Amino acid sequence: MQGLVKALPLNELEKRLAGLEKSVSRLEGEIRKAARRVTGGTAKRRTTRKSAAKRRTTRRKPAAKRATARKATAKRATKRVARKATAKRATARKSTAKRATKRTATRKATARRKPAAKRTARKATAKRTARKTTAKRTARKTAAKRTTARKTTAKRATARKPAAKRATARKPAAKRVGARRGARKATSVPAAVAAAVNAATS
C-alpha cells in the first residue's frame, strides 16, 4: 500500500486542485457581478422611468420658467451693457484727464520756453547793441585819430614853413654881411695905397 501511495502523483493532483479552486472563485465573482448588473439595471430602469416622468412634468411647466430665464438673461445683458458703458466712460474720463494733464504740461513747457526765448532774444539784442556801440566807439576813435593826425601834419607843415622863412631870411643877412665885408675891403685898399704913397713922398 505504501508503495502504491508513493507511486501516485500527489503533487500534480494538488496543483490541479489549486487551479480548480481559482477557476471556481473566478466564476463566483463573475456570477456576483452579473447579478449586481441585473439588479442594478432594473433599478436604473426604474430611476430612468422616474426621471422621464419628471421631465414630462417639467416639460409641461417651462413657459413661466423660460420667461423668467429670458428676463434674467435680458437683465444680465443690460447689466453687461451698463458695465461696458461705465467702463467706456471711465476710460474716456481717464483719457480726457490725461489729455488735460498733457495740455497743461505742454502749456507750462511753452510758458517756460517763451521766457527763455525772450531772455535769449534780449541777450542777443544786448550783444548786438553792445557790438554797435563798440563799433561806433571804434569809428569815433579812428576818426579822432585821423583828425589828430591831420592836425599834427598841418602843424608840422606850418612849423616847416617858418623854418623855410627863417632860412630865406638868413640868406639876405648873409648877403648883407658879404656886402659889408666887400665895402670894408674896398675902403681898406685905398687907405693902404694912400699910406704907401705918403711913405714914399716923405
HELIX and SHEET records of a PDB file:
HELIX    1   1 GLN A    2  ALA A    7  1                                   6    
HELIX    2   2 LEU A   10  ARG A   60  1                                  51    
HELIX    3   3 PRO A   62  THR A  201  1                                 140    
END                                                                             
